[in-house]
């Protein structure tokens, strides 16, 4: 396997096109893309040994983006908790998720941080669920979490799924130096030093982006701004490759 980064991606270093997780064998994925958004860190983080192996086997210049562990963002009532190797005892369920100021949430960040450092990740994504609405308690916990964490030099991305006023999102992101991560077909990005677009599919995971969609997406790219375009739909590999052809050919 070549140790060099994908040539077309090197031509436009401000543009980072990839997918959620590894939908292909990693050796094949590395040949096609220069960035991946790691999803295993959300459900059940890999071991440090595994993360170091991924970093070592990846080509030079390949970038990992990491999705923060669900114990930080999601309540234990979320169906995604079924993928935890160790269930949360019922007596401790109130200590997890929603950016709570607890030792358990802090430890979940420490685990995420350890894997992100092993992968030499640049961006860390925090996806708050649709149940995480704008309330005084949620806002206080969110602000407290990002103020007390060790940020290192990460780009911290907040993808808002719940009902939050746009102005409130902008104020929080500016104050805490967060990037507002969005699906650009659904939501306008209101703040951030970079653009972090997550493409979930119009109307659902099974959606295949049309040529018109991809041309529109190409037009959103600004060579003055680093832009991540992370596909998260059923045809993610094919759609990401088609976008690259629209841009590079």
C-alpha positions in Angstrom: 0.0 0.0 0.0 1.3 3.4 -0.9 2.2 5.6 2.1 1.3 8.8 0.2 -1.9 10.8 0.5 -4.4 10.6 -2.3 -3.1 12.9 -5.0 -6.3 14.7 -5.9 -6.9 15.5 -2.2 -3.4 16.9 -1.9 -4.2 19.3 -4.8 -6.9 21.0 -2.6 -5.7 20.7 1.0 -8.5 22.8 2.3 -11.0 20.2 1.1 -11.6 17.0 3.1 -14.0 14.4 1.7 -14.7 11.2 3.4 -17.4 9.0 5.1 -18.7 7.9 8.4 -16.7 4.9 9.6 -15.0 2.5 7.3 -17.7 1.2 4.9 -14.9 -0.6 3.0 -11.9 -2.6 4.1 -9.5 0.0 5.4 -6.8 -0.8 2.8 -9.3 0.0 0.1 -10.7 3.1 1.9 -7.2 4.6 2.2 -6.9 4.4 -1.6 -10.0 6.4 -2.2 -10.2 9.1 0.6 -7.9 11.1 2.8 -10.1 11.4 5.9 -12.5 9.3 7.9 -15.0 10.1 10.7 -14.5 7.3 13.2 -17.8 6.1 14.6 -16.6 3.3 16.8 -15.5 5.9 19.3 -19.2 6.9 19.7 -20.6 3.5 20.4 -17.8 1.7 22.2 -14.3 3.2 21.8 -11.6 0.8 20.4 -8.6 -0.1 22.6 -5.6 2.2 22.5 -3.7 -0.6 20.8 -6.3 -0.7 18.0 -6.2 3.1 17.6 -2.4 3.1 17.4 -2.6 0.3 14.8 -5.0 2.3 12.6 -2.7 5.3 12.8 0.3 3.3 11.9 -1.3 1.5 8.9 -2.8 4.7 7.4 -1.0 6.5 4.6 1.0 9.6 5.4 -1.3 12.6 5.4 -4.4 10.6 6.1 -6.7 12.3 8.7 -8.9 10.8 11.4 -11.9 12.7 12.8 -13.4 11.3 16.0 -17.0 11.2 17.2 -17.1 11.6 21.0 -18.3 8.8 23.1 -22.1 8.7 23.6 -21.7 8.6 27.4 -20.9 12.3 27.1 -23.8 13.4 24.8 -26.6 10.8 25.0 -28.8 9.6 27.8 -28.7 5.8 28.7 -32.3 5.6 27.4 -30.8 5.9 23.9 -31.0 2.7 21.8 -27.3 3.3 20.9 -26.4 2.2 24.4 -27.1 -1.4 23.4 -23.7 -1.5 21.8 -21.8 -0.8 25.0 -19.7 -3.8 26.2 -20.6 -3.1 29.8 -24.2 -2.0 30.6 -24.8 1.0 32.8 -26.3 -0.1 36.2 -29.8 1.4 36.7 -28.6 3.2 39.8 -26.0 5.1 37.8 -28.0 6.0 34.7 -28.6 9.6 35.8 -24.9 10.2 35.7 -24.4 9.9 32.0 -25.1 11.9 28.9 -26.3 15.5 28.3 -22.8 16.9 29.1 -23.5 16.4 32.8 -20.9 17.7 35.3 -20.1 14.2 36.6 -17.0 12.2 37.0 -18.5 9.6 34.6 -18.9 12.1 31.8 -15.4 13.5 32.5 -14.0 9.9 32.3 -15.9 9.4 29.0 -14.1 12.5 27.6 -10.7 11.2 28.9 -11.3 7.9 26.9 -12.3 9.8 23.8 -9.3 12.1 24.2 -6.9 9.2 24.5 -8.1 7.6 21.3 -8.2 11.0 19.5 -4.6 11.6 20.5 -3.5 8.1 19.4 -5.1 8.8 16.0 -3.7 12.3 15.9 -7.2 13.5 15.1 -7.8 17.1 14.3 -11.5 17.3 14.7 -13.7 15.9 17.5 -17.4 15.8 16.9 -20.0 16.0 19.6 -23.4 15.1 18.3 -26.1 16.0 20.8 -29.3 14.0 20.3 -32.8 15.3 19.3 -33.8 14.9 23.0 -31.2 17.4 24.1 -33.3 20.5 23.8 -32.6 24.1 24.8 -33.2 24.4 28.5 -31.3 26.3 31.2 -29.9 23.1 32.7 -28.7 21.8 29.3 -27.1 25.1 28.4 -25.3 25.3 31.7 -24.1 21.7 31.5 -22.9 22.2 27.9 -21.0 25.4 28.7 -19.5 23.8 31.8 -18.3 20.8 29.9 -16.5 22.7 27.2 -15.0 25.2 29.7 -13.5 22.5 32.0 -12.3 20.0 29.4 -8.7 19.8 28.1 -9.2 21.1 24.5 -5.6 20.6 23.4 -5.6 21.8 19.8 -8.7 20.0 18.6 -11.3 21.5 16.4 -14.4 20.9 18.5 -17.5 20.4 16.4 -21.0 20.5 17.9 -23.8 19.0 15.8 -27.1 20.1 17.2 -30.0 17.7 16.7 -32.4 19.1 19.3 -34.5 22.3 19.2 -32.2 25.2 20.0 -32.6 28.8 18.9 -30.2 29.7 16.1 -28.9 32.8 17.9 -28.3 30.7 21.0 -26.2 28.2 19.0 -24.2 31.0 17.5 -23.6 32.7 20.9 -22.4 29.4 22.5 -20.2 28.5 19.6 -18.5 31.9 19.5 -18.0 32.0 23.2 -16.7 28.5 23.5 -14.8 28.4 20.1 -16.9 25.6 18.7 -17.6 24.7 15.1 -21.3 24.4 14.3 -21.5 21.1 12.4 -24.5 20.7 10.1 -26.0 18.9 7.2 -26.0 21.8 4.8 -29.1 20.5 3.0 -31.0 20.8 6.3 -29.4 23.5 8.4 -27.5 26.7 8.0 -24.1 26.7 9.7 -24.0 29.8 11.9 -20.5 29.7 13.4 -17.1 28.2 13.1 -13.6 28.7 11.9 -14.1 25.8 9.4 -17.0 24.1 7.8 -17.9 20.6 9.0 -20.7 19.2 6.9 -22.3 15.8 7.7 -24.4 14.5 4.8 -27.1 12.2 6.2 -29.3 12.0 3.1 -32.3 14.1 2.2 -35.2 12.5 4.1 -33.2 9.6 5.4 -30.2 7.3 5.3 -31.3 5.6 2.0 -31.2 8.7 0.0 -28.8 8.8 -3.0 -27.6 12.3 -3.8 -28.4 13.5 -7.3 -25.9 15.2 -9.6 -27.8 18.4 -9.0 -27.3 18.0 -5.2 -23.6 17.4 -5.7 -23.2 20.4 -7.9 -24.9 22.5 -5.3 -22.6 21.1 -2.7 -19.6 21.9 -4.8 -20.8 25.5 -5.0 -20.7 25.7 -1.2 -17.0 25.1 -1.1 -14.9 28.2 -0.4 -11.1 27.8 -1.0 -10.5 30.2 1.8 -12.2 27.9 4.4 -11.2 24.4 5.4 -14.3 22.2 4.6 -15.0 18.7 5.8 -17.6 16.8 3.7 -18.5 13.6 5.6 -21.1 11.4 3.9 -23.3 9.4 6.2 -26.0 7.9 3.9 -26.4 4.4 2.5 -24.6 5.2 -0.8 -21.9 7.2 1.0 -18.9 5.7 -0.8 -20.4 6.2 -4.3 -21.7 9.7 -3.5 -18.4 10.8 -2.0 -16.5 9.5 -5.1 -19.0 11.2 -7.4 -18.5 14.5 -5.6 -14.8 14.1 -6.0 -15.2 13.6 -9.7 -17.3 16.8 -10.0 -14.6 18.7 -8.2 -11.4 17.3 -9.5 -12.2 16.2 -13.1 
